[in-house]
């Protein structure tokens, strides 16, 4: 996929839906799926057990678009996805391509 298509997808695609996350409860290892509101966002926390260790996947949505995904394990937070970071990366790539064409 070229950078322009990727940029468009970052701006407008859902990535994952709230409904699809709910069905994860049927997957082995998932113990709980919970949703709550936080300011203007909907947050989904999917709690997963792996080798006796609890992992929380925290999905944050605004207007039903995934904004960020975090993995929380042993009080350590790792950002797996940030829509704004991905958009900025692609803007820089596209800007570089435009400068080469000028």
WORAGI-V692906 format. One line per field, one symbol per residue. ss: DSSP state (h for helix, s for strand, l for the rest). psi: psi as a letter, one per 40 degrees, with the letter a starting at -180 (. if undefined). burial: b if it has 9 or more other C-alpha atoms within 8 Angstrom, else e. A space follows every 50 residues. Layout:
ss = ???
psi = ???
burial = ???
This chain:
ss = llhhhhhhhhhhlllllhhhhhhhhhlllsssssssssllssssssssss llssssssssssllsssssssssllssssssshhhhhhhhhhhhhhhhhh hl
psi = hidddddddddeidciidddddeddehhdhdihiiiihbeihhhhhhhhh fehhhhhhhhihfehhdihihhhfehhhhdhhdddddddddddddddddd d.
burial = eebeebbbebeeeeeebeeebeebbeeeebbbbeeeeeeebbbbbbbbbe eeebbbbbbbbbebbbbbbbbbbeeeeebebbbeebbeebbebbeeeeee ee
